[in-house]
Amino acid sequence: MVCRGCSCTETDRVLDLGRVPAADFFPLASTPNSSEESVHPLTMALCRACGLAQLEDDDTTAEEPRGIEPQVLRDQAAQAVRIVSEAGALTGDTVMEFGSPHGGSWLPLLAERGLRSPPHATRAAVVVDCFGAMHEPDQREAFRHRAAATADDGVLLIQFHSLRAIVGGGQWNALRHGHFAYYSLTVLRSLLANVGMCVTAVWEFDLYGGTVLVAARHRPTGPLPADVRCMLADEQAVGLGDPVVLRSLQRAADEQTAVLYEWLTLMARRNLRIFAYGAASRAVPLFAKAGVDRSLVTAVADVSHAKQTRRMPGTDVPIISPEQLVEARPDHVLLTLPELLPEVRSRIPALAGRWVVPPTHAVGDEFGAYRTTGVRLAAES
């Protein structure tokens, strides 16, 4: 393949999830699932030249029903805007945003601080990209557009799910169709340098196990900040440019889905009714690789009205509303997005004690020994 960031033709495949359904096409629940339903190769490659981890190929067509932005994302956006403002990075009075197809926007938060979209100008003092750039197949062109939109004395703010967090946390199902790039700060700095921009500040958040927000400008404002140097050194120590290191994601995928399937089949043998919460794109490869069907997971609840009455891609598992989930009185609820745990615990108190999060890795000899984010699998009881 040709690298999306530098056009090098030498890449190494580091993760292969086989052929899975498109993560953004949710068929109507009334349509039957069949073995002939459209599936597509899902693989990650690492460029030997620039080190960009990327989606190797994508022959899907994006048509995702609009999701509802979780509270955890809204809270993190507010925190990020506050921190950037306190750092003095919000100069000028105009803002432009490169949005993400998953929804959410920083524009209302920035409007509260006096920034407005320029009515006619093609450049702005502040340019925001929150999880947007990764959706661009041509990474070089994507960063050219963002640099061109940033005023000469302006700032470009780019937020991304850190490759270090993905690898360190075994988050293999971050790989999905439509997500073309997975950044480290090292690689992002190179992509920005190629369009004449330099990193001037960096902030890290707990979201998704490690989310990074970068500020970049057309001209350097001094020596590279200590926190930037520290993060770059940490990435080098981890070896994010080494295909052997990234292939740990393959082991994580194989082990986690085997553990999940074993737990689900154990629950089925015990005649316990398992539901799931979160019809997210990350749940699609999880369900596909674990072989989930309605005999193992009765239904998946989601707050998005656009997804309700549909089903999980490649399965016969229907998508229902949170209200229907409560009415069903499930024995356990598999939370496909562990970061939603505080929110769902607060909003759905009727399901207290029933939440289960997928294992990040297998340890011990019984399900009670599997842990994620400090929460035991409910199956241990």
GILIN-V552414 format. One record per helix or strand of 3 or more residues. SS is the DSSP state (2 for helix, 1 for strand). FROM is the first residue (numbers start at 1). TO is the last residue. If there is no record, write none. Layout:
ss = (SS | SS)
from = (FROM | FROM)
to = (TO | TO)
This chain:
ss = (1 | 1 | 1 | 2 | 1 | 2 | 1 | 2 | 2 | 1 | 2 | 2 | 2 | 1 | 2 | 1 | 2 | 2 | 2 | 1 | 2 | 1 | 1 | 2 | 1 | 2 | 2 | 1 | 2 | 2)
from = (11 | 40 | 53 | 71 | 94 | 107 | 124 | 133 | 139 | 150 | 163 | 172 | 185 | 198 | 207 | 211 | 226 | 243 | 248 | 274 | 281 | 299 | 318 | 322 | 332 | 338 | 349 | 355 | 367 | 378)
to = (20 | 47 | 55 | 86 | 98 | 111 | 130 | 135 | 149 | 161 | 168 | 174 | 193 | 205 | 209 | 217 | 238 | 246 | 269 | 277 | 290 | 301 | 320 | 328 | 335 | 347 | 351 | 357 | 369 | 380)
